[in-house]
Amino acid sequence: MANSSQTIKQVSSFDESEIRIDPARVLAPVDPKIYSGFLEHLGRCIYGGIVDYGNAKLTNDKGFRLDVCQALKDLDMPVVRWPGGNFVSSYHWVDGIGPKEDRPRRPELAWLGEESNVFGTDEFMEWCEYMNVEPYICLNMGTGTLDEALAWIEYCNSDRNTYYANLRRKNGREKPYNVKYWGLGNEVYGPWQVGQMSKEDYSKQAFQWAKAIRLLDPTVKLIGCGCTGFDDWDRYVTNELIKSVDYHSIHLYTCHQDYYKNVTGPAAAERGIQIAKNMFDLAKITQNAPDAPMKICFDEWNVWDPVRADGSKGAEEQYDLSDALAVASWCNVFVRQAESVGMANIAQCVNVIAPIMTSPDGLFLQTTYFPFRLFSNYMRGNSLNVHVSTPVYHGETDGNNLTLKWLKGVEPNLTLLDVSAVAKVENGQDVLYVAVVNRSETDDATTAIKVDGTVAPAGAYRWTLYHDNIRATNTFASPNEVAVTEEAVSFANGSKVAFPKHSFTLLKIALA
């Protein structure tokens, strides 16, 4: 059986498993922006996370946490989204500029906290420049106005002799920040959102906002507010905004205490991407917009149990090995769907459902940090259409606070070997990277890997994330309980490669 990203042959056991790769079967280039991040004013993500004012031993003169900066630099995130998230729907950006002692302290309605506004637009921009990442700002379409949005864009991007551009200069920044990515609201469809709208009202407002924004700055890229990719909201909004925006956002979280439901949940995101892509095509046809550049911006995704990590209490999740395998499966989805996904932003970067956890004295890396780092560092290049012979999971599906029981009925290929592959050139040599999640809880796999159209030399390299206990976690007391091992391995074309039960493996194969 097949879909646009891979072909699957169901086999009865891992003894018959096989991964066949043809470097000529290119799906699309992987956009590096699929390895982007997200920062929201929630819990300890900002304060005590990326900044820690007053903690001189761990920060620079800007208050940036240097240990966090290095851990995030190692993830090589091209873009970071800010300031929300639900937070943005009652955030007024002018509260967060100018002298810090004059900034108002406000009640925060999304997570029922208080916002000091000590970290605002200029601080975020300085952090992005320090980190060498591109900023992506989400606009307030809840309590905000179009005038307020235009003023924010003028403040960030204008070099004219106008009020908000001059206000930026007055605040110490002469040159524009040139922010390229701007989101038209966050989760506006949701009853939890301040300023919730119907799909009809949102589409009308977003159309007018996009028109005005492009008059002010025609160089920006706009992200329309989507839902899950498989919601009627997505159908209606893409049809109305196909000519107005560059990206359609999708949000989805997966999680379950049942191991198999947890690690197979990301397949719902793959279906959401495929359905949304078909909606784009339909809108291009019905709106006579064949050249519309619409891509998916999956700007919130992760493993998140909202009971285990309550947002109103800071959403600090303790991730185990099964969660790391789910994150690896998420990343496989984005690589396989490279034709459709132009950006993806893991939510969030620090402390809040995050791969990095801090204290006033240091940090530790959660289990989920490691697959994301390996993907971001190595799984770039051209995504390949891979053929996988593998056993298939036939059990129940579900996840997070959304009902994902439907997944079992619409996705027959919940593979136990979850695979993606890329081809690239490194130091003048053609190489393949093959990412494999063995999602079987109990069975090791010994799988033949065949590379078509070429002869692979007798050598490869592998990184493995494994622990015998699927519930193993990292903590401040045991920061290396779950870690990556790496080694050079013998490999010839057609070799059988061992993939341990409940593990993630990244394999590098050099091609002759």
Secondary structure, DSSP 8 states (H G I E B T S, - for coil): -B-SSEEEEE-SSGGG-EEEEEEEEEEEE--GGGGEEE--SSTTSTBTTTB-TT-TTTB-TT-BBHHHHHHHHTTT-SEEEES-SGGGGG--GGGGSS-GGG---EEETTTTEEE---S-HHHHHHHHHHHT-EEEEE---SS--HHHHHHHHHHHH--SSSHHHHHHHHTT--S-----EEES-SSTT-TTSTT---HHHHHHHHHHHHHHHHHH-TT-EEEE---SSSSHHHHHHHHHHTTT-SEEEEEEEE--SSHHHHHHTTHHHHHHHHHHHHHHHHHHHHTT-TT---EEEEEEEEE--TTTT-GGGT-----BHHHHHHHHHHHHHHHHTTTTEEEEEEE-SBSSS-SEEEETTEEEE-TTHHHHHHHHHH--SEEEEEEEEE-B--S---BTTB--TTHHHH----BSEEEEEEEEEETTEEEEEEEEEE--SS--EEEEEEETTS---S-EEEEEE--S-TT-B--SSSTTSS-EEEEEE---TT-EEEE-TTEEEEEEEE--
